[in-house]
Amino acid sequence: MERLREYQAKRDFDRTAEPRGRTTASGDEPRFVVQIHDARRMHFDFRLQVGDVLKSWSVPKGPSGDPHDKRLAVPTEDHPLEYEDFEGVIPKGEYGGGTVIVWDAGTYEPLSHDRRGRPVDFAESLVRGHATFRLKGSKLRGEYALTRFRDGDWLLVKAGHPAPGRGTPDPRRARSVRTGRTLAQVAADG
């Protein structure tokens, strides 16, 4: 699959349990996932299903429920849809080597529109550099926006009212929404 060429070229699937990728989307509503990735530098990976791939950004400080927090989001390669379920240890020496947990997951509703208020296709809104959406996750809920800078990086911002009690978690104490395990527990199970 062309859109996963960069993803697949960076990985040795004989060494890593990361998924290779499938080519068909499933479900009515598009999905999202936020993974905590303890690699060379601890960060959060924010992924939105757009068609048959997960568009992906590395968010060093993690998403925030506070509209005043503007989070840097650095684009990374598209990931396969199955990556939303990936939790485990990427072997040292492999691209992204380190431990990954699924911190949050769910669906999202595209909300992008043009200046006249007409709906805009979500993939097109990303190409244009500004996309709005409503997350419906276990931890992240409500409206968010991604806006591209001139240099190609993005900002991830909570729109509207603050989400009660939903600040950025301490990644070392955070638990997986899928298994309830911490990064340390996943690393130990290796």
LINPE-V744519 format. One line per field, one symbol per residue. psi: psi as a letter, one per 30 degrees, with the letter a starting at -180 (. if undefined). Layout:
BEGIN
psi->???
END
This chain:
BEGIN
psi->kefgeeeeffkjfffkgkkeklgkllleklllkjkkjibekklkjkkkkjbgljkkkkjefllkgjffjjkkjkkalklleffffkkakkkkflkgkakkljellalljkgklafggkkkkeeeeeefgkkkljkiaeekkaklkkkkleffllkkkklblkkkghlkljffflkkfefglleeeeeef.
END
